[in-house]
Amino acid sequence: MERAVEILKSFMSEGGEWAEGKMPYLRAPVWLFFLYVFIRHVSSSHYSSLFSGITLGIHELGHVILTPFGTFMMIMGGTIFQIAAPVASFFVFLRQNDYFAVSVSFGWLSTSLFEAARYSGDAERMLLPLVSPFGGEDIIHDWNYMLSKLGMLGLAPAVSGFFWLLAVASMLLALFWGGYLLLIMFRAIRTS
């Protein structure tokens, strides 16, 4: 636990130092956008943000890439990839020491998790319109298929709730971290 606290303090210190020389004017609208997206997602499970199209494309790519690993993995690949892409961006931005972009990665992850919550929550009723880049009439509802194969279809609301909680946590992290950095940026401007 002490090690985790040390890492967090170090990260916040490095982020604070990084933020002191940065301009907040282009970053603040991004933060406000994610605040808006968060409010919309929390107030409506049917909301789709600007990231929805990107998420869908990555989701479909995951199906294609994992096709060689069997039907279950191919179907699971959509959700795996839509969550892995923003997580990967987090590590890319962290390596580049772009601390504000790290908050954007968490915001993107949140939108992806909200999409996963909506899709998994639809597993029993299957009311959402489904899409496939390959067309056809035999489109499989990913979460209905996976949870049915696992004998867990009745747990769809719990799976959806888990994704929803992760989405909320991720967006709160994005907003708190991004807000912390913006505060430092604005203070540095005011004192100079």
C-alpha positions as a Markdown table, in Angstrom:
| # | Residue | x | y | z |
|---|---|---|---|---|
| 1 | Met | 0.0 | 0.0 | 0.0 |
| 2 | Glu | 2.8 | 2.4 | 0.9 |
| 3 | Arg | 4.4 | 1.7 | -2.5 |
| 4 | Ala | 1.2 | 2.6 | -4.3 |
| 5 | Val | 0.9 | 5.8 | -2.4 |
| 6 | Glu | 4.5 | 6.7 | -3.3 |
| 7 | Ile | 3.9 | 6.0 | -7.0 |
| 8 | Leu | 0.7 | 8.1 | -6.9 |
| 9 | Lys | 2.5 | 11.0 | -5.2 |
| 10 | Ser | 5.3 | 10.8 | -7.7 |
| 11 | Phe | 2.9 | 10.7 | -10.6 |
| 12 | Met | 1.0 | 13.8 | -9.3 |
| 13 | Ser | 4.3 | 15.6 | -8.7 |
| 14 | Glu | 5.5 | 14.9 | -12.2 |
| 15 | Gly | 2.2 | 15.8 | -13.7 |
| 16 | Gly | 2.1 | 19.1 | -11.7 |
| 17 | Glu | 5.6 | 20.0 | -12.9 |
| 18 | Trp | 4.6 | 19.1 | -16.5 |
| 19 | Ala | 1.5 | 21.3 | -16.3 |
| 20 | Glu | 3.2 | 24.4 | -15.1 |
| 21 | Gly | 4.6 | 25.2 | -18.5 |
| 22 | Lys | 1.5 | 24.3 | -20.6 |
| 23 | Met | -1.3 | 26.3 | -22.0 |
| 24 | Pro | -4.8 | 25.4 | -20.8 |
| 25 | Tyr | -6.8 | 27.1 | -23.5 |
| 26 | Leu | -7.1 | 24.2 | -25.9 |
| 27 | Arg | -7.2 | 21.6 | -23.2 |
| 28 | Ala | -10.0 | 23.2 | -21.2 |
| 29 | Pro | -12.6 | 22.7 | -23.9 |
| 30 | Val | -11.6 | 19.0 | -24.1 |
| 31 | Trp | -12.1 | 18.7 | -20.4 |
| 32 | Leu | -15.5 | 20.4 | -20.7 |
| 33 | Phe | -16.4 | 18.1 | -23.5 |
| 34 | Phe | -15.8 | 15.0 | -21.3 |
| 35 | Leu | -17.8 | 16.6 | -18.5 |
| 36 | Tyr | -20.7 | 17.0 | -20.9 |
| 37 | Val | -20.3 | 13.4 | -22.2 |
| 38 | Phe | -20.2 | 12.1 | -18.6 |
| 39 | Ile | -23.4 | 14.0 | -17.7 |
| 40 | Arg | -25.1 | 12.7 | -20.9 |
| 41 | His | -24.0 | 9.1 | -20.3 |
| 42 | Val | -25.1 | 9.1 | -16.7 |
| 43 | Ser | -28.5 | 10.6 | -17.5 |
| 44 | Ser | -29.3 | 8.4 | -20.5 |
| 45 | Ser | -28.1 | 4.8 | -21.2 |
| 46 | His | -28.9 | 5.5 | -24.9 |
| 47 | Tyr | -26.5 | 8.4 | -25.3 |
| 48 | Ser | -23.8 | 7.9 | -27.9 |
| 49 | Ser | -20.8 | 10.3 | -27.8 |
| 50 | Leu | -18.4 | 11.4 | -30.5 |
| 51 | Phe | -16.3 | 8.3 | -29.6 |
| 52 | Ser | -19.1 | 5.9 | -30.4 |
| 53 | Gly | -18.2 | 5.6 | -34.0 |
| 54 | Ile | -14.5 | 5.1 | -33.2 |
| 55 | Thr | -15.4 | 2.5 | -30.6 |
| 56 | Leu | -17.6 | 0.7 | -33.0 |
| 57 | Gly | -14.8 | 0.6 | -35.7 |
| 58 | Ile | -12.3 | -0.8 | -33.2 |
| 59 | His | -14.9 | -3.2 | -31.8 |
| 60 | Glu | -15.5 | -4.7 | -35.3 |
| 61 | Leu | -11.7 | -4.8 | -36.0 |
| 62 | Gly | -11.4 | -6.9 | -32.8 |
| 63 | His | -13.8 | -9.5 | -34.3 |
| 64 | Val | -11.7 | -9.7 | -37.5 |
| 65 | Ile | -8.3 | -9.9 | -35.7 |
| 66 | Leu | -9.4 | -12.7 | -33.3 |
| 67 | Thr | -11.3 | -14.7 | -35.9 |
| 68 | Pro | -8.4 | -17.3 | -36.1 |
| 69 | Phe | -8.9 | -18.1 | -32.4 |
| 70 | Gly | -12.4 | -19.6 | -32.7 |
| 71 | Thr | -16.0 | -18.3 | -32.6 |
| 72 | Phe | -16.1 | -17.4 | -28.9 |
| 73 | Met | -12.8 | -15.5 | -28.9 |
| 74 | Met | -13.8 | -13.8 | -32.2 |
| 75 | Ile | -17.0 | -12.6 | -30.7 |
| 76 | Met | -15.3 | -11.6 | -27.4 |
| 77 | Gly | -12.7 | -9.7 | -29.5 |
| 78 | Gly | -15.0 | -6.8 | -30.2 |
| 79 | Thr | -15.3 | -5.9 | -26.5 |
| 80 | Ile | -11.6 | -6.7 | -25.8 |
| 81 | Phe | -10.4 | -4.4 | -28.5 |
| 82 | Gln | -12.8 | -1.5 | -27.7 |
| 83 | Ile | -11.5 | -1.5 | -24.2 |
| 84 | Ala | -7.8 | -2.3 | -25.0 |
| 85 | Ala | -7.5 | 0.6 | -27.5 |
| 86 | Pro | -8.0 | 3.4 | -24.9 |
| 87 | Val | -5.9 | 1.5 | -22.4 |
| 88 | Ala | -3.1 | 1.3 | -25.0 |
| 89 | Ser | -3.4 | 5.0 | -25.6 |
| 90 | Phe | -2.9 | 5.6 | -21.9 |
| 91 | Phe | 0.5 | 3.8 | -22.0 |
| 92 | Val | 1.5 | 5.6 | -25.2 |
| 93 | Phe | 0.7 | 9.1 | -23.7 |
| 94 | Leu | 2.3 | 8.1 | -20.4 |
| 95 | Arg | 5.5 | 7.1 | -22.2 |
| 96 | Gln | 5.4 | 10.5 | -24.0 |
| 97 | Asn | 4.9 | 12.3 | -20.7 |
| 98 | Asp | 1.7 | 13.9 | -21.9 |
| 99 | Tyr | -0.1 | 14.0 | -18.7 |
| 100 | Phe | -3.2 | 15.7 | -19.9 |
| 101 | Ala | -3.6 | 13.2 | -22.8 |
| 102 | Val | -3.5 | 10.5 | -20.1 |
| 103 | Ser | -6.8 | 12.0 | -18.8 |
| 104 | Val | -8.2 | 12.0 | -22.3 |
| 105 | Ser | -7.4 | 8.2 | -22.5 |
| 106 | Phe | -9.4 | 7.7 | -19.3 |
| 107 | Gly | -12.3 | 9.7 | -20.8 |
| 108 | Trp | -12.1 | 7.6 | -23.9 |
| 109 | Leu | -12.0 | 4.4 | -21.9 |
| 110 | Ser | -15.1 | 5.6 | -20.0 |
| 111 | Thr | -17.1 | 6.1 | -23.2 |
| 112 | Ser | -16.0 | 2.6 | -24.4 |
| 113 | Leu | -17.1 | 1.1 | -21.1 |
| 114 | Phe | -20.4 | 2.9 | -21.2 |
| 115 | Glu | -20.9 | 1.3 | -24.7 |
| 116 | Ala | -20.0 | -2.1 | -23.3 |
| 117 | Ala | -22.5 | -1.6 | -20.5 |
| 118 | Arg | -25.3 | -0.8 | -22.9 |
| 119 | Tyr | -24.5 | -3.7 | -25.2 |
| 120 | Ser | -24.1 | -6.3 | -22.4 |
| 121 | Gly | -27.3 | -5.0 | -20.7 |
| 122 | Asp | -29.2 | -5.8 | -23.9 |
| 123 | Ala | -28.1 | -9.4 | -24.0 |
| 124 | Glu | -31.4 | -10.9 | -22.9 |
| 125 | Arg | -33.9 | -8.6 | -24.7 |
| 126 | Met | -31.7 | -8.0 | -27.8 |
| 127 | Leu | -33.4 | -4.7 | -28.7 |
| 128 | Leu | -30.3 | -2.8 | -29.9 |
| 129 | Pro | -29.8 | -2.4 | -33.6 |
| 130 | Leu | -26.8 | -4.5 | -34.6 |
| 131 | Val | -24.3 | -3.7 | -37.3 |
| 132 | Ser | -21.7 | -5.6 | -39.1 |
| 133 | Pro | -19.1 | -4.4 | -41.7 |
| 134 | Phe | -19.8 | -7.6 | -43.7 |
| 135 | Gly | -23.6 | -7.2 | -43.8 |
| 136 | Gly | -25.8 | -10.2 | -43.9 |
| 137 | Glu | -28.8 | -11.2 | -41.9 |
| 138 | Asp | -27.1 | -13.6 | -39.4 |
| 139 | Ile | -25.6 | -10.9 | -37.2 |
| 140 | Ile | -24.8 | -12.3 | -33.7 |
| 141 | His | -25.5 | -10.3 | -30.6 |
| 142 | Asp | -22.1 | -10.6 | -28.9 |
| 143 | Trp | -23.2 | -10.5 | -25.3 |
| 144 | Asn | -26.2 | -12.8 | -25.8 |
| 145 | Tyr | -23.9 | -15.3 | -27.5 |
| 146 | Met | -21.1 | -15.1 | -24.8 |
| 147 | Leu | -23.3 | -15.1 | -21.8 |
| 148 | Ser | -25.5 | -17.9 | -23.2 |
| 149 | Lys | -22.5 | -20.1 | -23.9 |
| 150 | Leu | -21.3 | -19.5 | -20.4 |
| 151 | Gly | -24.8 | -20.3 | -18.9 |
| 152 | Met | -24.9 | -16.8 | -17.5 |
| 153 | Leu | -27.4 | -15.0 | -19.6 |
| 154 | Gly | -29.4 | -14.1 | -16.5 |
| 155 | Leu | -26.4 | -12.1 | -15.2 |
| 156 | Ala | -26.5 | -9.6 | -18.1 |
| 157 | Pro | -27.7 | -6.8 | -15.8 |
| 158 | Ala | -24.8 | -7.5 | -13.4 |
| 159 | Val | -22.3 | -7.5 | -16.2 |
| 160 | Ser | -23.8 | -4.3 | -17.5 |
| 161 | Gly | -23.7 | -2.7 | -14.0 |
| 162 | Phe | -20.0 | -3.7 | -13.6 |
| 163 | Phe | -19.1 | -2.0 | -16.9 |
| 164 | Trp | -21.2 | 1.0 | -15.9 |
| 165 | Leu | -19.4 | 1.4 | -12.6 |
| 166 | Leu | -16.0 | 1.1 | -14.3 |
| 167 | Ala | -17.1 | 3.7 | -16.8 |
| 168 | Val | -18.1 | 6.1 | -14.1 |
| 169 | Ala | -14.8 | 5.5 | -12.2 |
| 170 | Ser | -12.8 | 6.0 | -15.4 |
| 171 | Met | -14.5 | 9.3 | -16.3 |
| 172 | Leu | -14.2 | 10.6 | -12.7 |
| 173 | Leu | -10.5 | 9.8 | -12.9 |
| 174 | Ala | -10.3 | 11.6 | -16.2 |
| 175 | Leu | -12.1 | 14.7 | -14.9 |
| 176 | Phe | -10.2 | 14.9 | -11.6 |
| 177 | Trp | -6.8 | 14.4 | -13.2 |
| 178 | Gly | -7.5 | 16.7 | -16.1 |
| 179 | Gly | -9.0 | 19.3 | -13.8 |
| 180 | Tyr | -6.0 | 19.1 | -11.5 |
| 181 | Leu | -3.6 | 19.7 | -14.4 |
| 182 | Leu | -5.8 | 22.6 | -15.8 |
| 183 | Leu | -5.9 | 24.2 | -12.4 |
| 184 | Ile | -2.1 | 24.2 | -12.2 |
| 185 | Met | -1.9 | 25.5 | -15.8 |
| 186 | Phe | -4.3 | 28.4 | -15.0 |
| 187 | Arg | -2.5 | 29.2 | -11.8 |
| 188 | Ala | 0.9 | 29.4 | -13.6 |
| 189 | Ile | -0.6 | 31.8 | -16.1 |
| 190 | Arg | -2.1 | 34.0 | -13.4 |
| 191 | Thr | 1.1 | 34.2 | -11.4 |
| 192 | Ser | 3.4 | 35.0 | -14.4 |
